[in-house]
């Protein structure tokens, strides 16, 4: 078997890249170690930046998004029990975000891939990358047989625990990481949202978030310890805690949860995002804490940048954009990491923080509430920075 681009992983980065390459007339084969139902059912963030919405529109895959997505022109923060709103549209030149769950995005991508007979191979186990610096090929096992695809390039979109990143030698690869001393306990419930827009709360007892998946399905989170277990949080305790942290401005409707889990938080970046004929995208190269919902959107911007570089290479034979892919992508990645790290620090309680640190946190929230300039910077980052920012120095 031969293809132009072998894509490892059928998550957001892999599927968006496959569709963009097909749109450019470039052949691709996607290898996924799980089945479609597993990949599609994974619950992740649901806040889409303008870049992501534009790509779905370009691919003519935004029909359900336009019909079902919830447009948010603002976002709310709670500090000291009082809520204030940041007008994203007014502070960012009319831009906004749309709440549309990653599960829905993946459903749209998979449906279109099936309709177009795109080459997506599920249940591909023991995937291995070979000769990434020369004539690359990928092997895997399916139904007891070893398979192989030869290719011009490999796109590693297989997540933090995938095989792609480790194909870059340790002497070449640099990794930067921050592990946070807490997690998010999240639930899904078929109850109306607490507010028409998201609410991020900073409380003495820790962070809380009121989000939604639709007008009748809500997603809530509370900060919790890494040593806590889901069993420690029956529904009644969770509703009591999230209602307390969100405060009286949030109209919380209680109901039975049908999904509950704890997510640890980390910031992570691997550099470079290209080695030989191998390119990393999405969680294979970078992880952001979910505060600000940048993970899916960064994977999409990676896919846009790589697809543009590959299209230029196959059209002109010029490899300049491919050579510049890592620096271009990392320019946006590090700025998203900065915002996610800052926003996490602003809204969460850190176990070792002293009273002085708490006062600084409260003061910064007060400044954000009062300063149009800071709100403009917040909004610019929240709705999504431009694709091209240049690589950070240092």
N, C-alpha and C positions, 0 to 999 in steps of 0.2 A: 504494500500500500504506500502511496506517496501523496503528499499534500504540500502546499506552500507554507502554511503555518500550523503547527501542532499546538493546541491550547490545552493546558493541563488544569482541569477544574471547571465545573459548569455553574459556579456561583455568579454573582453580579458582574465581576470583572471579565470572566470568561465568556459569558453569554452576550454581554454588550459588545465585547471585542469581536466575537464571531459574527454578530449581525452587522457591525460596522465594516468588517472586512468583506462580507458578502455584498454589501451595498457598494463597495469599491471594486468588486469583481475579483477578489482575492480568495482563493480556496483555503478552507480551514477545516480541521478535524478537532473536535472537542472530546477529551477523555475525562470521565468522571467516575470516581471509585464507588459512589453511592448510586441509588436509583433516583428517578425523577421525583417521586413523592417525598423522599427524605429531603432533598435539596429545596424543593418548593415549600415545604412545610416549616422550615427553620424560621423562628420568630426573631426578627431583627428590627432595626430602626425603621421609621416610616416617614421621615421628613426629607423631602426632595428639594434640592437646590435648583436654580434656574438652568444650570448646565445639564443636569440630568433630564429635566423636562424638555429642554431643547433637543437632546439626542433622541428621546422617545418620539418627539414630533417629527424629526428628520427621518426616522425609520418608519413613520406612519404606524407607530405602536402606542399612540397616546389616546385612543378612543375611550377606553375605560377610565383612564386617568382623568380626562376632561369631564366624564360623566359622574365619577364617584369621588375624585380627589377633593379634599377640603382645603380651599385657599385660605392661607393665614397671612394677613398683612401686619400682624403684630405678635408680640409675645409678652408674657407677664412674669414678674418676679415678686417674691414675697420676702420681706425682711422685717423682723420685729413684729410679725403678725399683720403687717400692712402690705397691700399689693399695689404695685405700680406697673404701668404698661409702657413698653417701648414700641413705637410706631415704626415698624420695619420699612414699610413702603415710603413713608415720609422722610425717613432718615437715610434711605439708600437709593433715591432716585426712582421710586415707583416699583422696585423689585419686591418679591415676596417668596414664600415657600409654600409647598403643597404637602399636606399629610396624606400619604398613600403608602400602605404597608409594603415592606420588601417582599412579603409573600405574594402580594398582588402583582408587583413588578415582575417577579420571577415567573408567575403564571403567564403573564403576557408574553414574556420572552420565549418561554418553552412552547406555548401554543403557536407562535409565529415560526419558531424553528421547525416544529413538526409539519406545519403547513407548507413550508418551503423545502422540506426534505433535507435540511441541513444535517451534516454529519456529526451527530452527538452520540457517543458510545458510553452507555451507563454500565455500572458494575465492573469497571476496569480496575482490577486489583494488581498489586505489585508493580505499579508504574515506575519506570526507571528512565532517566535521561542519559544519553550517551553522546560523547564527542561534541559538547556544546561549543567548543572553540573551533571546530572544523566543519565536518559534514554531519550535522546533528541527526539523530533518530531517537525514537521513543519506543520502548517495549512495555508490554503489560500482559496480564493473563485474564482470560475471560472464558468461563465454562471449561476450565481445565486446560485450555490451549494458550500457548504463548503467541502473542501478536506483535507486529512491528509496523511503524509508520516512519518513513523517511521524509525529511522536510527541509526547508530553507532556514526556518527560524522556529524557536520554541517560546511560547508565552506561558510563564508560570503564574497561574491564577488559582493555586490550590491551597490558599490560606496559610495561617501561621504554622500549622502542624504538617504541611505538605512537604513534598520532596524537592520542590524546585529551588527554594532558597539555599538548601544545603549543597546544591550542585555548583554553587559559587565557592571556590576554595576559601578556607578560613584565612589564609594570608592575604586574600583580596577583599574579603567581606568584612565590613565593620558594622557592629550592631550597637544601638543606643536604646536604653530601656529605663522606664520608671514604672515600678509596680506600686499601686496605691494600697494603703492599709485598710481598705474597706471594700464592700461590694454593693451591688444593687439587688434588692429583693423586688421582683416584678410580678404583677398579676395581670391577667386578662379577665374581664367580666362583661357580660352583656347588660350593661347599664349605661344611661346617657352620660356623656362627659361632664366633668365638673365645671367646665367653662368652654366657650366657643374657641378659645385659643389655649396653647400650652401654658402651664404654670410651673415655674421653677421656684422652689422654696428653700430658703436658708433658715433653719430653726436651731435652737439650742440643742435639740436632741438629734439633729442631723438633717441631711438633704431629703427632699421629696419632690416628685414630679407627677403632675397630672397631665396625661396625654390621651390620645384616642386613636382608634382605627377607623371609626365611622361615627355617624350621629347616634348610634345605638350600642357601640362597643367601645369600652374604655381600657386604657393601659395606664397603670399606676406603678410607681416605684418609691421605695424608701431606702435610704442608706442603712446598711447593716454591717455587722462585724464579719470578718472572713471565717470565724469559727462557728458562726450560726448555721442552722440547718432549716430547710423548708418546713420540717415538722414542728419547729419552734414557733411557727407563724400560722396558726389557724386563722381563718378568714376574719373572725371577730377582732382578734388582736390587730391584724393588719389594718382593717378599716378604722379602728380607734386611733392607731398611730398616724396613718396618712391624713386623717381628718384633722388631728391635732397640729401636725406640721404644716399643712396647707393653710390653716387658719379660716376664719369666718367668711372670707371673700370667695372661697371655693364651695360650690354647691355639690357636695359629694353625695351620690346616690349609692347605697350599699346593695350588694347582691352576691350570689355565690360565684366564686372564681372557677374558671375551667382550665386555667393554666397558671402555674406558679413556679418560679425558679430564681436562683441567685447567680448573678453574673459578677465575676471579679473584674476590676478595672486595671488597665495598663496602658502606657504609652510606649510605642516601639517603632523604630525605623532601622531598616537595613540599607546600607549603601555599599556599592552602587546598585542601581536597579537594572543594570545590564552587564552581562559578562559574555563575551563572544557572541554567539547567536541566540543566547538566552536573555529574555526580558521578564522582569518581575512586575506584577500588577496587584493592586488591592492588598488584602491581608497577608499575602506572601511577603510583602515588603514593608508594610506599615500597619500599625494598630493605633487607634485613638480611643480614649475613654468615650462612652456614649453621650456624654454631656455635649450637646450641640449637634449630634447626629451627623458626623462627617464621614463615617466609614464607607457606606454605600456610595456616597457622592465622590469620594476620593477614588474609589475603584473605577467609577465611570469616567472621571477625568483622565485617569491613567489610560483607559481603553481608547478614549478620543485621541490622546497624544500619540499612542503607539500606532493606531490605525492610520493616522495622518502621515506618520513617518514611513510606514510600510507602503502606503499608497504612492507616496512620492518616490520611494525606491523602485517599486515595480513599474512606475510610469517613466522615470527618467534614468534609472540606474545610479542615481546619486544617493550615497549612504550618509550624507551629512546630518539629516534629521534623525536617522537611527542612532548615529554617534552621539547626538545631543539629547536623546530621549531621557536618560537618567537625570541629567542636570535639570532639564525642563520639568520633569515630574516632581523631583525633589523640591524644586522651588515652591510648588503649591503644597506639597506634603508638609514641609516644615512649618509653613504658616498656619496650616490647619492644626498641626500638633500644638503650636503656640496658643492658638485660641482655645482649643479643647482643654489644654492644661490650665490656662488662666481661668476659664469658666468653671472648671472642676474645683480649683482652689478657692474661687469666690463663693461657691454655693455649698461646699461640704465642710463638715467638722473633722479635723485631723486629730487622731488620738493624742499626739505629743504636743499639739499647739497649746501655748500658754495664754494667759488672759490678754497680754499685749497683742498677740497675733489675732485673737478674736476681735479686739477693738479695731484693728486695722481692717479686718474683713468687713465689719459693720460700716466703717467709714467709707470704704470703697463702694459698697452698695449704695450708700447715701449719695456719694458723688455721681454714680451712674444714674441715679434717679433724677438728679438735678441738672446734669450737664448734657446739653444737646450735642456737643462735640464728642463726648465719650459714647453717647447713644449712637451717633453716626458711625463711629468705629466699630461698635458692637454689631450694629445692623449690617454693615458691609461684610463683616466676617460671617455672621449668622446666615445670611441669604446666599453666601458663597462668593469667594474672591474670583477674579478673572483667571483664565487658564494660564496666561503667560505673565509671570512676575519676575522672572530671572532667578538664578540660584542664589541662596543666601551666602554671604561671605563668611569665612571662618570655619 
